[in-house]
Each structure stands twice: as structure tokens, then as C-alpha cells.
Amino acid sequence: MIEFIIYIGLATVVLLSSLSFGWMILQDEIKQNVIAEVSYNSNFVQNKLLYHAKRANEIDAETTYGINPGVFVLNFPNTDQITIDTYNKDVMLGASEQSITKLRFTEGSDPSLDLTSDKVDVTNFTITSLALPGASTVQIELTIQYLNPSNDKNYEAVETTTISLTPRAQ
């Protein structure tokens, strides 16, 4: 009888340890997916900005500086103007509606395309003029945060990046 109780105790300890280990692995996977989502969105926006800035003729006067959220407008010699700005959107998160700020890309009169997913919020998009002689260089600060209305530490992820851009056609 005593041996049976000892075996049940050992089996319980092994089972609880295995479950605890499995739960930790599941939580780590969630955290890694959240970090990957924020990083992907941030890298995608940076690549889009760099790609179009290299091909632009100039930064348009409609660009807003020092304000969050900013508006970034590029002119091209033979094509339409490109505008990158933000807008607010309501998304469903579980049973509740959450208002987020998204980054969008507009070329001329074409419909706007979202640059960020519905899982992240753009909390900062600020353009600063660096005004170098002979070049219109700007610095863009971008902060993207994963949606986390319940403040769960497994869903916390924020990435802030700063890039400088100079149109190549100058």
C-alpha cells in the first residue's frame, strides 16, 4: 500500500512537471510570434520608405515635420506622388473593439494600401527635417506596438526605429 502511494506521488510530480514545462514552451512561442509580428511590420515599413526615397526626385512641401503622426510625401519625375501617412481604424480584438493607428501608402489617386497589419498599432510616426545644404534629408522615427489591451506580458512588444532618407535624384 505504501509503495502504491509513493508511485502515485512520483507519477503526480512527473506529470505536473511535464505540464508546467509544456505551458512554458507554449507561452514562449506566443511571445516569439508577437515579437516577430512587430519586427516584420517595422522592417516592411522601413524597406518601403527606403525603396521609394531612393527613387524619388524630391520630398514634397506637403510633408509635415515634427508632428506625430506625420505625413511623408515624395515626388517622382515621371510618375505620381507617393504619400505615406496614418489613419485610425477600429478592429475587433476578442469580443471588444479596439481603435488602432495604421500606416498607409497612397500612390497618386490609386486606393490606399495598408503598410501595417491589424495586430499592431503605430504609436509614433514623426518626420524631422535634417536640412543639409544641397539635399533634403529627413529623419523618420517609427514606433510600432503589438495590440495588448489586457496588458498581458506575453503580448508586450514594441519596436522603435529611426532612419534617415535622402532622395537620390537630387
Buried (B, 14 or more C-beta within 10 A) or exposed (E): EEEEEEEEEEEEEEEEEEEEEEEEEEEEEEBEBBBEBBBBBBEBBBEBBEEBBEBBBBBBEEBBBEEBBBBBBBBBEEEEBBBBBBEEBEBEBEEEEBEBBBBBBBBEEEEBEEBBBBBBBBBBBBBBEEEEEEEBBBBBBBBBBBBBEEEEEBBBBBBEBEBEBBBEEE
